[in-house]
């Protein structure tokens, strides 16, 4: 299975999938990522499951309404 190199985010679950994909791709465990950010592993797991709360859901819906999209992809090296 080929994983995408970018995610178009239209619902919170899309952002969660992107977080999980790029974290895993870099070989960082949930536990390590949570520790580095000072949050609990269950909280990070919830984020990766798309549980961001209603404000993100509303923001994404409004972006779609105005014909905009959010794309998550790895940063390109600056140079």
N, C-alpha and C positions, 0 to 999 in steps of 0.2 A: 504494500500500500504506500503510495507516494503522498507525503504530507505537503500542503501548500506552503509557499514561501511568503504569502501574505494572506491576511484574513480581512474580508469586508465585514464590518461589525454593524449589524442591524438590530440585534437583540443582545441582552446581557450575556447569554450563553455563548455567543460568538466571541466575545471578549475573553470569557473564561477559557474557551478552547484555545485561543491564541496564547494566553498566558501559559497554559499547561504545555502546549506544543513547544514554544520557544524556551521555556525553562528546561524541559526534558532534553531538547536538542542540545543545550549547552551542558548537559550532564549534571545539573543542579537538582538535588532532591527537594521535595516540598519542605522537609524539616530544615534543611540548610537555608533555603530561601527565606523561610519564615524567621529563622534565627537572625539572619543578616538584616532583615527589615524590622525586627523587634515585635513581631506578631506571633500568635500561636499557629501551629500547623493546622488545627481544625478551621481557623479563620481563612487561611490560604486555600485550603481545600474547598471551602464554601465559595470563595471568589472564583476558583477554577470551575466550579459547578454553575457559575453564572449568577450567584446570589449577591448582587451589588446594591440592591435596594431600589426603591421606586424612582428616585431622582435620575438615575442613569437611564432607566427604562423610558422616562418621559423625555429626557434630552435626546435619546436616539429616535424616538417617534417624531419629535419636532424637526430633527435634522432630515429625516425622510420626507416630512411634509414640505420642507423647503428645498427638496431635491439635492440634498447633500449626503455624503457618506463618510464614514470613518474607516480608515484602512490601517491595520497593524502589520508592520513588516520590520525586519531587522534594520537597524541604522546602517547607512552606508558610511564607509570611512570618509572622513573629511580630509581634503587634501588639495 
